């Protein structure tokens, strides 16, 4: 059955309705474009049709292009993938240009048929690019609707005319937030910005009225009209020249040059602004093709859309376990972590019991939720009624008896095994027989913590990242005796609060911290060697890391790093090999420089806690003449330190799915999103190069860079992680 159907009313108005039967939201496919094209041809060639309305049968218009189709475009023409991709994009341009010109005589600009887009709700990506080709856009007065072009967030850019049309409609400067940042807006905001034409409580009726009253001049787009001038100025205009110079600086400053889509988009806009509209579309298609052919885009689409989407839908959930929807949640510990968990759970409609040792501490945790709501109200993102509803779901108390009806309980107390064991015993004395108990811990082994439980099969780790309300990832840790129902309960809860889960087996530092700590330590080692701290930090950012290792250490706190280092050394004994990094870390600790929280760490901070620059004392104490390395050497040390731990985690069975390794890395600690994650990055390099580089780094810096056996095996077999684990 086609995703598009058509009806014709007595006034000669044809309504083309988009309705993907198998999906909750409309997404465009190759077949969908073919069907839409056929209906448009029929309308333009039928003399009884006076005008066309394109709308949706769903509450939203469209979520965009099916990114699975985009990911497969390289396979459409195996002999010449770039040519196949370019031809596909040009075919889309041809269809949308047909809608735009609507059968008019191009010379006289007469005899076209008016085509209106009616958006009942959200319109994203191709869901906005199709309306931009129409002559008028009306959106329903739907406050939940989002309008925009978010393609840049998954490693591509609007390549179906959205880039060219929006810039010609608004000017490069005004269009930049929507193109380069993927900014989404409400219908009212979209109308005010000039993206859509009207917001209406009766959009279909208004669309019919507009079509019946439309004149020839209403159907001519500004860029097709004689004497058109680019808003804000073309690149050769003085004002336009400054716009493009500034845009280039801004894009490279924000992306560090590692995101090919941003650079290609800017090139398409600049070059397209110098030529006629149809030539600009061809330029846009060529740059879009170059992005699709770049492995960065396919890896970002795979990790941030396909893999993340699969995990969000429960790809690794035990299939035999029935629904484990959480109805009432208990939280032990009302500190920042416990309060954050209470907040996101209440937002998901879950009843919460928030317990602490004193009523004042419990109330303080609930007050954190109230403060969060107040900030939302001040920004007009929330309402007092919403705040009241959230707070009504949270029972702040000291009474453990309040936990009896909870079907999931999460302890979020101090990272001390004795304290965690005590609250486990106290909780099990009152909790129901089917309740699942979870520990929110970032480092303590779940199997050891479960020894305090009389029901280890119902004991699991749920590791939230701080701040809970902002971080998208949750790490679920299976202990040696954790049962499938506990895993399913944890997964269903994480999905219920709209986070992305990964499931890992129990091991020291689990997965995320296992990879983050070597990244930080490698930065510290280089400081100890005398490498310029600014080189270390900027090398990381030039690889797409959101924070350099030294800044990350400041953010997480240096005293926490000292505590982890001491505990790890005690546990590993003679196998511990981080003395070089510890020399730097412990020295800063002794200086009383504990990071951002003390306004003194690797960086200096002003009276308001704003970071000022790297502390000169670091250079004075550790700086050495000739201690600097080549940029690529610094970058590879930082990147391989993380990536090799991801490989080892997979090799040892801590990671059970390559998808979780990449998605977890990007969402958990921001591993170079342009790469698709550490395993995708190694696939991009090639396993044979990865092994050769490991051998070089190992010879210079030691066994921590030894190539894992799994990586060597992939190199020998000529495979990558995704091809090897495809099944």
Secondary structure, DSSP 4 states (H G I P E B T S, - for coil): --SEEEEE-TTSEEEEEE--TTSSS-EE-HHHHHHHHHHHHHHHH-TT--EEEEEESSSSSB-EE-HHHHHTGGGTTTT-HHHHHHHHHHHHHHHHHHHHHTT-BTTTTBS--EEEEEESS-EETHHHHHHHHSSEEEEE--TT--EE-GGGGGT---TTTHHHHHHHHH-HHHHHHHHHS--EE-HHHHHHHTSSSEEESSHHHHHHHHHHH--GGGGS-GGGSTT---TT--TTSHHHHHHHHHHHHHHHHHHTT--HHHHHHHHHHHHHTTS-HHHHHHHHHHHHHHHHHSHHHHHHHIIIIIIHHHHHTTTTS-TTSPP---SEEEEE--SHHHHHHHHHHHHTT-EEEEE-SSHHHHHHHHHHHHHHHHHHHHTTSS-HHHHHHHHHTEEEES-GGGGTT-SEEEE---S-HHHHHHHHHHHHTTS-TT-EEEE--SSS-HHHHGGG-S-GGGEEEEEEPSSTTT--EEEEEE-TT--HHHHHHHHHHHHHTT-EEEEEE--TTTTHHHHHHHHHHHHHHHHHHT--HHHHHHHHHHTT-SS-HHHHHHHH-HHHHHHHHHHHHHHHGGG---HHHHHHHHHHHHTT--BGGGTBSSEEE-TT--EEEE-HHHHHHH--TT----HHHHHHHHHHHHHHHHHHHHHTTSB--HHHHHHHHHHHH---GGGTSHHHHHHHH-HHHHHHHHHHHHHHH-GGGPPPHHHHHHHHHT--HHHHT--
